[in-house]
Amino acid sequence: MPYVEEMDEKGEVFRKPDKIDLDLIIKDGVLLIAEIKSSISQGDLSTFLRKAAFYQGKHNVKTDHLVVLSPMVDARDDIRSAVL
């Protein structure tokens, strides 16, 4: 799985300049942006969505799918329906 690290000079993702890392899956012309974590919270999901939007805007591409893989979803956050 290709790992991409890009610099967000304008601070679009974290509100300050920082490196952005993403996992990309490209097969037969289909682009997926993936987040693989041991656990995920609502904040993690929001960050992932901002990272994906940053990548799509910077490269002028539209992803076919956004994928989050995690065996544990933080029960304190009501994101299970959004993630599943």
N, CA, C and O atoms as a GROMACS GRO file, in nm:
protein
  336
    1MET      N    1   0.084  -0.116   0.000
    1MET     CA    2   0.000   0.000   0.000
    1MET      C    3   0.090   0.124   0.000
    1MET      O    4   0.170   0.141   0.091
    2PRO      N    5   0.076   0.209  -0.100
    2PRO     CA    6   0.159   0.330  -0.105
    2PRO      C    7   0.129   0.423   0.013
    2PRO      O    8   0.013   0.446   0.048
    3TYR      N    9   0.235   0.474   0.072
    3TYR     CA   10   0.226   0.569   0.182
    3TYR      C   11   0.268   0.704   0.128
    3TYR      O   12   0.374   0.717   0.067
    4VAL      N   13   0.185   0.805   0.149
    4VAL     CA   14   0.212   0.939   0.096
    4VAL      C   15   0.231   1.034   0.213
    4VAL      O   16   0.151   1.036   0.307
    5GLU      N   17   0.336   1.112   0.205
    5GLU     CA   18   0.359   1.216   0.305
    5GLU      C   19   0.373   1.349   0.231
    5GLU      O   20   0.460   1.364   0.146
    6GLU      N   21   0.288   1.444   0.265
    6GLU     CA   22   0.287   1.573   0.197
    6GLU      C   23   0.291   1.683   0.301
    6GLU      O   24   0.254   1.662   0.417
    7MET      N   25   0.337   1.800   0.262
    7MET     CA   26   0.341   1.915   0.352
    7MET      C   27   0.219   2.003   0.328
    7MET      O   28   0.194   2.046   0.215
    8ASP      N   29   0.145   2.028   0.433
    8ASP     CA   30   0.030   2.118   0.429
    8ASP      C   31   0.079   2.256   0.473
    8ASP      O   32   0.075   2.290   0.592
    9GLU      N   33   0.125   2.334   0.378
    9GLU     CA   34   0.185   2.465   0.407
    9GLU      C   35   0.084   2.564   0.463
    9GLU      O   36   0.121   2.650   0.544
   10LYS      N   37  -0.042   2.555   0.422
   10LYS     CA   38  -0.144   2.652   0.463
   10LYS      C   39  -0.214   2.615   0.593
   10LYS      O   40  -0.291   2.694   0.647
   11GLY      N   41  -0.189   2.496   0.645
   11GLY     CA   42  -0.253   2.455   0.769
   11GLY      C   43  -0.399   2.417   0.753
   11GLY      O   44  -0.479   2.438   0.844
   12GLU      N   45  -0.435   2.362   0.638
   12GLU     CA   46  -0.574   2.326   0.611
   12GLU      C   47  -0.624   2.212   0.700
   12GLU      O   48  -0.742   2.208   0.735
   13VAL      N   49  -0.536   2.121   0.738
   13VAL     CA   50  -0.577   2.004   0.816
   13VAL      C   51  -0.568   2.030   0.965
   13VAL      O   52  -0.665   2.006   1.038
   14PHE      N   53  -0.453   2.078   1.012
   14PHE     CA   54  -0.430   2.096   1.156
   14PHE      C   55  -0.428   2.242   1.200
   14PHE      O   56  -0.388   2.272   1.313
   15ARG      N   57  -0.470   2.334   1.112
   15ARG     CA   58  -0.474   2.478   1.141
   15ARG      C   59  -0.336   2.539   1.159
   15ARG      O   60  -0.323   2.653   1.205
   16LYS      N   61  -0.233   2.464   1.123
   16LYS     CA   62  -0.095   2.514   1.120
   16LYS      C   63  -0.020   2.427   1.021
   16LYS      O   64  -0.059   2.312   0.998
   17PRO      N   65   0.087   2.477   0.961
   17PRO     CA   66   0.163   2.394   0.867
   17PRO      C   67   0.213   2.267   0.934
   17PRO      O   68   0.267   2.271   1.045
   18ASP      N   69   0.194   2.155   0.868
   18ASP     CA   70   0.236   2.026   0.923
   18ASP      C   71   0.239   1.923   0.811
   18ASP      O   72   0.182   1.943   0.704
   19LYS      N   73   0.308   1.811   0.838
   19LYS     CA   74   0.311   1.700   0.743
   19LYS      C   75   0.181   1.621   0.753
   19LYS      O   76   0.127   1.600   0.862
   20ILE      N   77   0.134   1.578   0.638
   20ILE     CA   78   0.012   1.497   0.628
   20ILE      C   79   0.052   1.361   0.572
   20ILE      O   80   0.120   1.353   0.470
   21ASP      N   81   0.009   1.254   0.640
   21ASP     CA   82   0.038   1.120   0.590
   21ASP      C   83  -0.091   1.046   0.558
   21ASP      O   84  -0.189   1.053   0.632
   22LEU      N   85  -0.088   0.975   0.447
   22LEU     CA   86  -0.205   0.900   0.400
   22LEU      C   87  -0.161   0.768   0.339
   22LEU      O   88  -0.051   0.756   0.286
   23ASP      N   89  -0.248   0.671   0.349
   23ASP     CA   90  -0.229   0.544   0.278
   23ASP      C   91  -0.322   0.546   0.158
   23ASP      O   92  -0.441   0.572   0.170
   24LEU      N   93  -0.266   0.517   0.041
   24LEU     CA   94  -0.344   0.514  -0.082
   24LEU      C   95  -0.352   0.372  -0.136
   24LEU      O   96  -0.256   0.296  -0.128
   25ILE      N   97  -0.466   0.338  -0.189
   25ILE     CA   98  -0.483   0.211  -0.258
   25ILE      C   99  -0.528   0.245  -0.399
   25ILE      O  100  -0.633   0.307  -0.418
   26ILE      N  101  -0.449   0.205  -0.497
   26ILE     CA  102  -0.480   0.233  -0.637
   26ILE      C  103  -0.478   0.102  -0.712
   26ILE      O  104  -0.375   0.035  -0.718
   27LYS      N  105  -0.591   0.066  -0.769
   27LYS     CA  106  -0.598  -0.059  -0.845
   27LYS      C  107  -0.698  -0.042  -0.959
   27LYS      O  108  -0.811   0.002  -0.937
   28ASP      N  109  -0.656  -0.076  -1.078
   28ASP     CA  110  -0.741  -0.067  -1.196
   28ASP      C  111  -0.806   0.070  -1.209
   28ASP      O  112  -0.923   0.080  -1.246
   29GLY      N  113  -0.730   0.176  -1.180
   29GLY     CA  114  -0.780   0.312  -1.195
   29GLY      C  115  -0.872   0.358  -1.083
   29GLY      O  116  -0.926   0.469  -1.090
   30VAL      N  117  -0.890   0.278  -0.980
   30VAL     CA  118  -0.975   0.314  -0.866
   30VAL      C  119  -0.885   0.363  -0.754
   30VAL      O  120  -0.789   0.296  -0.716
   31LEU      N  121  -0.915   0.482  -0.699
   31LEU     CA  122  -0.836   0.542  -0.592
   31LEU      C  123  -0.912   0.536  -0.461
   31LEU      O  124  -1.025   0.584  -0.451
   32LEU      N  125  -0.850   0.477  -0.361
   32LEU     CA  126  -0.904   0.473  -0.226
   32LEU      C  127  -0.803   0.540  -0.133
   32LEU      O  128  -0.683   0.517  -0.145
   33ILE      N  129  -0.852   0.621  -0.041
   33ILE     CA  130  -0.768   0.675   0.065
   33ILE      C  131  -0.807   0.599   0.191
   33ILE      O  132  -0.925   0.589   0.224
   34ALA      N  133  -0.706   0.546   0.261
   34ALA     CA  134  -0.733   0.460   0.376
   34ALA      C  135  -0.668   0.515   0.502
   34ALA      O  136  -0.564   0.581   0.498
   35GLU      N  137  -0.731   0.486   0.614
   35GLU     CA  138  -0.676   0.513   0.746
   35GLU      C  139  -0.680   0.382   0.823
   35GLU      O  140  -0.786   0.323   0.840
   36ILE      N  141  -0.564   0.338   0.869
   36ILE     CA  142  -0.554   0.213   0.942
   36ILE      C  143  -0.504   0.246   1.082
   36ILE      O  144  -0.392   0.294   1.099
   37LYS      N  145  -0.587   0.219   1.182
   37LYS     CA  146  -0.552   0.253   1.320
   37LYS      C  147  -0.594   0.141   1.413
   37LYS      O  148  -0.688   0.067   1.384
   38SER      N  149  -0.524   0.130   1.526
   38SER     CA  150  -0.561   0.027   1.624
   38SER      C  151  -0.690   0.064   1.696
   38SER      O  152  -0.763  -0.024   1.741
   39SER      N  153  -0.720   0.193   1.707
   39SER     CA  154  -0.849   0.239   1.758
   39SER      C  155  -0.876   0.375   1.696
   39SER      O  156  -0.784   0.445   1.656
   40ILE      N  157  -1.004   0.412   1.689
   40ILE     CA  158  -1.040   0.538   1.625
   40ILE      C  159  -1.146   0.609   1.707
   40ILE      O  160  -1.237   0.547   1.762
   41SER      N  161  -1.133   0.740   1.715
   41SER     CA  162  -1.229   0.824   1.786
   41SER      C  163  -1.295   0.919   1.685
   41SER      O  164  -1.259   0.922   1.567
   42GLN      N  165  -1.389   0.996   1.733
   42GLN     CA  166  -1.457   1.092   1.646
   42GLN      C  167  -1.357   1.195   1.594
   42GLN      O  168  -1.364   1.236   1.478
   43GLY      N  169  -1.263   1.238   1.680
   43GLY     CA  170  -1.161   1.333   1.637
   43GLY      C  171  -1.070   1.275   1.529
   43GLY      O  172  -1.032   1.345   1.435
   44ASP      N  173  -1.036   1.146   1.543
   44ASP     CA  174  -0.953   1.080   1.442
   44ASP      C  175  -1.025   1.075   1.307
   44ASP      O  176  -0.964   1.096   1.203
   45LEU      N  177  -1.155   1.048   1.311
   45LEU     CA  178  -1.232   1.041   1.187
   45LEU      C  179  -1.239   1.179   1.122
   45LEU      O  180  -1.227   1.190   1.000
   46SER      N  181  -1.260   1.283   1.201
   46SER     CA  182  -1.263   1.419   1.146
   46SER      C  183  -1.130   1.456   1.083
   46SER      O  184  -1.126   1.517   0.976
   47THR      N  185  -1.020   1.420   1.150
   47THR     CA  186  -0.887   1.446   1.095
   47THR      C  187  -0.867   1.372   0.963
   47THR      O  188  -0.814   1.428   0.867
   48PHE      N  189  -0.909   1.247   0.958
   48PHE     CA  190  -0.896   1.168   0.835
   48PHE      C  191  -0.973   1.233   0.720
   48PHE      O  192  -0.923   1.240   0.608
   49LEU      N  193  -1.093   1.280   0.747
   49LEU     CA  194  -1.173   1.344   0.643
   49LEU      C  195  -1.107   1.473   0.594
   49LEU      O  196  -1.110   1.501   0.474
   50ARG      N  197  -1.046   1.551   0.684
   50ARG     CA  198  -0.973   1.672   0.643
   50ARG      C  199  -0.849   1.636   0.561
   50ARG      O  200  -0.818   1.703   0.463
   51LYS      N  201  -0.777   1.529   0.601
   51LYS     CA  202  -0.661   1.484   0.524
   51LYS      C  203  -0.702   1.443   0.383
   51LYS      O  204  -0.635   1.478   0.286
   52ALA      N  205  -0.811   1.368   0.373
   52ALA     CA  206  -0.858   1.323   0.242
   52ALA      C  207  -0.897   1.443   0.155
   52ALA      O  208  -0.864   1.447   0.037
   53ALA      N  209  -0.967   1.540   0.213
   53ALA     CA  210  -1.006   1.660   0.138
   53ALA      C  211  -0.883   1.738   0.093
   53ALA      O  212  -0.879   1.789  -0.019
   54PHE      N  213  -0.782   1.748   0.179
   54PHE     CA  214  -0.657   1.815   0.145
   54PHE      C  215  -0.591   1.747   0.025
   54PHE      O  216  -0.553   1.814  -0.071
   55TYR      N  217  -0.578   1.616   0.030
   55TYR     CA  218  -0.513   1.542  -0.078
   55TYR      C  219  -0.589   1.559  -0.209
   55TYR      O  220  -0.528   1.583  -0.314
   56GLN      N  221  -0.720   1.547  -0.204
   56GLN     CA  222  -0.802   1.560  -0.325
   56GLN      C  223  -0.789   1.700  -0.385
   56GLN      O  224  -0.779   1.715  -0.507
   57GLY      N  225  -0.789   1.802  -0.299
   57GLY     CA  226  -0.775   1.939  -0.348
   57GLY      C  227  -0.638   1.968  -0.405
   57GLY      O  228  -0.625   2.032  -0.509
   58LYS      N  229  -0.535   1.920  -0.337
   58LYS     CA  230  -0.398   1.946  -0.382
   58LYS      C  231  -0.368   1.879  -0.515
   58LYS      O  232  -0.297   1.935  -0.599
   59HIS      N  233  -0.422   1.759  -0.536
   59HIS     CA  234  -0.392   1.684  -0.658
   59HIS      C  235  -0.506   1.688  -0.760
   59HIS      O  236  -0.499   1.624  -0.865
   60ASN      N  237  -0.611   1.764  -0.728
   60ASN     CA  238  -0.726   1.779  -0.819
   60ASN      C  239  -0.780   1.643  -0.864
   60ASN      O  240  -0.802   1.619  -0.983
   61VAL      N  241  -0.800   1.554  -0.766
   61VAL     CA  242  -0.855   1.422  -0.792
   61VAL      C  243  -0.974   1.399  -0.701
   61VAL      O  244  -0.988   1.463  -0.596
   62LYS      N  245  -1.060   1.309  -0.741
   62LYS     CA  246  -1.173   1.267  -0.659
   62LYS      C  247  -1.153   1.121  -0.626
   62LYS      O  248  -1.137   1.038  -0.716
   63THR      N  249  -1.153   1.088  -0.498
   63THR     CA  250  -1.136   0.949  -0.460
   63THR      C  251  -1.265   0.873  -0.484
   63THR      O  252  -1.374   0.929  -0.476
   64ASP      N  253  -1.250   0.745  -0.513
   64ASP     CA  254  -1.367   0.661  -0.532
   64ASP      C  255  -1.424   0.616  -0.398
   64ASP      O  256  -1.545   0.598  -0.385
   65HIS      N  257  -1.336   0.597  -0.299
   65HIS     CA  258  -1.381   0.552  -0.166
   65HIS      C  259  -1.285   0.604  -0.060
   65HIS      O  260  -1.166   0.618  -0.084
   66LEU      N  261  -1.339   0.631   0.060
   66LEU     CA  262  -1.260   0.656   0.179
   66LEU      C  263  -1.281   0.535   0.269
   66LEU      O  264  -1.394   0.493   0.293
   67VAL      N  265  -1.171   0.478   0.320
   67VAL     CA  266  -1.179   0.353   0.397
   67VAL      C  267  -1.110   0.373   0.532
   67VAL      O  268  -0.996   0.420   0.538
   68VAL      N  269  -1.180   0.335   0.640
   68VAL     CA  270  -1.121   0.335   0.774
   68VAL      C  271  -1.123   0.192   0.824
   68VAL      O  272  -1.228   0.128   0.830
   69LEU      N  273  -1.005   0.142   0.861
   69LEU     CA  274  -0.993   0.007   0.916
   69LEU      C  275  -0.947   0.017   1.060
   69LEU      O  276  -0.838   0.068   1.087
   70SER      N  277  -1.029  -0.033   1.153
   70SER     CA  278  -0.994  -0.028   1.294
   70SER      C  279  -1.074  -0.133   1.370
   70SER      O  280  -1.195  -0.143   1.353
   71PRO      N  281  -1.006  -0.213   1.453
   71PRO     CA  282  -1.078  -0.313   1.530
   71PRO      C  283  -1.154  -0.253   1.649
   71PRO      O  284  -1.241  -0.319   1.706
   72MET      N  285  -1.122  -0.128   1.687
   72MET     CA  286  -1.185  -0.068   1.803
   72MET      C  287  -1.232   0.074   1.772
   72MET      O  288  -1.155   0.157   1.724
   73VAL      N  289  -1.359   0.100   1.801
   73VAL     CA  290  -1.416   0.233   1.786
   73VAL      C  291  -1.445   0.284   1.926
   73VAL      O  292  -1.507   0.215   2.006
   74ASP      N  293  -1.400   0.404   1.956
   74ASP     CA  294  -1.419   0.461   2.089
   74ASP      C  295  -1.567   0.469   2.121
   74ASP      O  296  -1.642   0.541   2.054
   75ALA      N  297  -1.612   0.395   2.223
   75ALA     CA  298  -1.754   0.387   2.259
   75ALA      C  299  -1.807   0.520   2.310
   75ALA      O  300  -1.928   0.542   2.308
   76ARG      N  301  -1.720   0.609   2.356
   76ARG     CA  302  -1.766   0.739   2.405
   76ARG      C  303  -1.810   0.829   2.291
   76ARG      O  304  -1.886   0.924   2.313
   77ASP      N  305  -1.766   0.800   2.174
   77ASP     CA  306  -1.802   0.880   2.057
   77ASP      C  307  -1.911   0.810   1.978
   77ASP      O  308  -1.910   0.687   1.965
   78ASP      N  309  -2.003   0.886   1.928
   78ASP     CA  310  -2.112   0.829   1.850
   78ASP      C  311  -2.075   0.828   1.702
   78ASP      O  312  -2.141   0.893   1.621
   79ILE      N  313  -1.968   0.754   1.667
   79ILE     CA  314  -1.925   0.749   1.528
   79ILE      C  315  -1.944   0.612   1.468
   79ILE      O  316  -1.919   0.594   1.348
   80ARG      N  317  -1.986   0.516   1.546
   80ARG     CA  318  -1.996   0.380   1.493
   80ARG      C  319  -2.084   0.373   1.369
   80ARG      O  320  -2.052   0.300   1.275
   81SER      N  321  -2.195   0.445   1.368
   81SER     CA  322  -2.282   0.439   1.250
   81SER      C  323  -2.217   0.506   1.130
   81SER      O  324  -2.240   0.465   1.016
   82ALA      N  325  -2.135   0.609   1.152
   82ALA     CA  326  -2.066   0.677   1.042
   82ALA      C  327  -1.954   0.591   0.988
   82ALA      O  328  -1.924   0.596   0.868
   83VAL      N  329  -1.891   0.513   1.074
   83VAL     CA  330  -1.776   0.433   1.032
   83VAL      C  331  -1.821   0.303   0.970
   83VAL      O  332  -1.759   0.256   0.874
   84LEU      N  333  -1.927   0.242   1.022
   84LEU     CA  334  -1.970   0.112   0.973
   84LEU      C  335  -2.034   0.120   0.842
   84LEU      O  336  -2.076   0.017   0.787
   0.00000   0.00000   0.00000
